């Protein structure tokens, strides 16, 4: 798949809105025969709070007083019932997040995560985890246990990254992405808009995603949910048309990636979500809570999909 420069992406992003929407729609229909399907993904925190990183948007950072209590890593018996319920509710992907900087394969907690992955994969679900920085050996062990994809978001463009987090660098994120892809795992990688970044920072994020080969299997697009106690607690809401432009542009430059509406969706109107689906979004996080932030209620999601003539994705392959 081709790379795109920031200048090339800007030319797409700044098209008249209806022209951009149509371009995103045409790209989607051309590449996704199951154009009426939306993948439902369940997200669960398996280790909450106490993270050593200082990501300015995050409720789980130990650097900020957000009221999020640190917890221990959950075990198989805690996670499997939630995964089983998610499958019953129509989710085809189960995503699990652990709040830490990263983990090595010789850490006993890593062994627990491998057990969890193996158990969830046994249910026939796609399995995704986000564990921070990992190397090739750890990625391979997760893949051998049945992991489908690994999430590691770039968050924003490289030039703005140091304004978001100081405890690691943009290049550290890219290093983990390369390790994950080197063992043949699918990559889930996206970002967050609304953190005070400029237009070119958002477009720089998309440009970086197009430089990955293959392109990420899925691209979550998050709108910042300001968390009291974090440096970004007073951030202004994302303009809905900025989000729609981001979705449509992502669809054009990443035609084979699932574009996932992620954090902040509970604040979107039904009409705003409809525009995002028209522009090429075809995946959502499903359930009334993400890691630490609220999400749309499941019955509301099903009603919205039905009203739009869409349906939950069925497992393929």
N, C-alpha and C positions, 0 to 999 in steps of 0.2 A: 504494500500500500504506500502511496506517495507521502512524502513529508510536505508540510506547509510552513512557509515563513510567516512571521507576524504580519508583514505587509500584505501577504496574500490572504490571510485570514481576516484582516481588517477590511479588505475590499468586500468580502462576503458579509461580515458582521454589519457593515454600514449600508447594506442594500435597503431600499424602502421596505418597511416591515412586511407588507403583504407579499412582495417579491421574495423576500427571505423565507417566509413561511412556506411559500409554494416550492422553493428550491429544496428546503428541508423535506417537505412532503414527497416530492418526486424522488429524492435520493432514498428515502425510507421505502417507498413502494417498490422501487427497483431492486432493492437488496434484501427485503424481508417479505417473502411470500405470505407468511402468516401475519399479515398486517393488522389483523383484528385481535391479536393476542398481546397481553401485557403480563410480563413475568412478575409474580408476587414473591418477594424475598422477606424472610423473617430475620430480624437482627436481635441478638442476645448478648448481653455483657456477661462474660464468664469470669472476669476479674476486674472489679470496679475500683477506681480511685487510687490515690497514692502514687501517681506516675511522676517520675523524676524530670520529665520534660516540661518546658514552660510555654507550650503552645498557647497563644493569647486568647484563643476562642474556647478553650477546653475546661469543662467542669471537673475533670478528673486529675488535673495537675496538682501536685503537692505544693506548688509555689503559690497557689491562690486559695483564699478562704471562700469556698463556694457552698459549703454545707454538704458536699458529697463525702460520705464516710468511706475510708479505704476498706476493702473486703478481701477475703482470701480467694484463691482460685477454686472455682467449683469443680466438682467431679462428675463422672459419667452419670451417676444416679440423679444428680441435680439437673443435668442438661437434657438427657434423653427424653423425659416426659414432655418437655417444652418443644423439642424437635418433632416428636410424634404428633403433638397437637397442631403444630404449624403445618405439617403434612396434611392432616385431616381438614384444615381450614383452606387448603388449596395452594399453599406455598410450595414451590419446586426447588427453592434454594434456602439453605439455612446458614446464616452468617454469624460468626462469633468473634467478639472483640475482647482483648485483654489489655488493660491499661498498664503498660510498661514500655521502657525505651526499646527493648529488644530482648531476645532470648537465644541462648546457645543450646545445642543439642545435648550437652552434658548436664544441663540444669534439670533436677528432678521434676520440676513443674512442666518442662517440655514433654516428658514422658506421659504426664497426665493429659496434656493437650492431644498427644498422639492417640491415646486411648479414646478420648472424646470424639476425635475425628473419625476413627475407625467405627465407633458405635453409630454415629449419625450417618455415615456413608452406608452402613448396613441397612438403613431405612429406605434407601433408594433416592435420597435427596442429593442435590448438588451441595457441596460443602465448601464454605469459604471461611477463612480466619484472617484476623488482623492482629498480629503479635508484635508489631514494631519491626526493628531491624533484625534480619536473619541472614545467614549465609547459605551457600549451596548445599552443604551437607544436611542442614536442618530442613531446607526446602525439599530435598529428595526424600527424607524420612516422612515428611507430611504427605507428599505425593504417594508414597508407597502405602500409607495408611488409608488412602482414599480421598485425599483432599482434591477438590476440583479447581479451586482458584484461591489466590492470595490477594488480599486487599492491602494496599499501601498507597495512600493518596499523596499527590504532589502538593495539594492544597491551593497553590497559587503560582504565578510566574516566578522564575528564578530571581529576578531583580528585586522582587518585593518580599522574598521569603524571610530574610533576616528581620523584617518588621513584624513577622508573625511568631517566630520562634528563634531563640538564640542558643539553645542547648545542643543543637545539631545543625547541619548545613543541608542545603538543597541537594548537594552532591551525595550526601549520605543516603538520602531517599532514593536517588537514582541507582546507587550501588545495590540496594536491596532489590529494586525492580529487575536489575540485570541478573542477580542471583536467582530470583524466582523464575525468570524466563529461561535461564540456562538449563534448567532441569525439565522444561516442558510443561510447567504449570501455567494455567491461564491467569491472566493478570486483571485484577479489578483496581482501577486507578482513576481518580477524578480530583475534584477540588471543591473549594468553598468560595462563594461570592458574597460580598457585603462586609468584608473585613477592613474597609478603608482603602482598598486597592484601586488603581486606575484601570481604565479600559484596556490599555496595553498589557497590564499585568494579567488580566483575564485571558486575553488573546495569547499571551506568552505561555500560559498554562496549556492551552489547546495545542500550540505549536510543539511544546515539549512532548505531549501525548502522541502527536503524529510521528515523532522521531523514534518512538519505541517500535521494535519489530519482533513479533507482529504487534499490531495495535492492540491496546487493552481489550479484553473480551467484554468488559463492562466498564462504564464510566459514570460513577455517581456524581450528580451535580447537587451540591448542598447550598442552601441559603443560610447564612449565619443566623443562629438562634442566640441572641445576646444572653449570656449567663451572668447574673449578679455575682460580683467578686472577681471577675476576670477583667483584664485590661480592655476588653472589647464590649463591656456591659452596656455602654451608651451608644453603640453603633446604630445608625439609621437603618430602617428596613430596606430590603432590596426592592427596587422598582420592578413591578411584574413584567414590564416589557423588556427590561434588561435580562431577566431570567429567560423569557421566551426567545430572545435573540441568542442567548448563550446555548440554549437547547438546540435551536435550529442550526446554528453554526457548527456545533459539535456533531450534529447528524451529518452535515455536508462533508466535513473533513475527516470524520471517523465513521464511514458508512456501514461497516460491519460490526461495530461495537454496540452493545446494548447501552442505551442512554437511560440512566436511572434517576428518577426524582427521589431525592433523599431528604436530609434534614430541612426543616422549614416548610414542609408541604402542608402541615396542619394550618398554616396561616394563609394558604392560597385558597381563593374562591374556586368553585366548581368550574367557572368559566376560564379562569387562568390555567387550571390543570388541563382543561379541554384543549386550549391553545398549545400547551406543551406536548400533548399526545399527538395533535395534528402535525406539529413541527417535527416529530420523530422520536419522542420519548417512548420507550416500550418496556419499562421496568419500574417498579416502585418498591420501597420498603413498606411492608405490610404489618399491621398491628398497631396498638395504641401507644407504644413506647419504642424509641430507638435505644441507644445506649443509656443516655441520661435525659433525653429531651422528648417532649410529647410528639405524637404522630396522629394522623387521621384514624378515626375508628374504623374497624374492619367492615361493619355494616354500611358505613358511609362510602367506603371505597367500592364495595360491590354494587351499591346503588348507582354510583357515578359511572362505573364501567358499563353497567347495563344501559344506562341512559344514553351513553355514547355509542352503543352497539359494539362494545369491546367485551372481551372475555379473558379470564385468567389463562395463562399459558398452561398447556398440558405438557408433561414430560416428553421430550423427544430423544430418540436414540437409545 
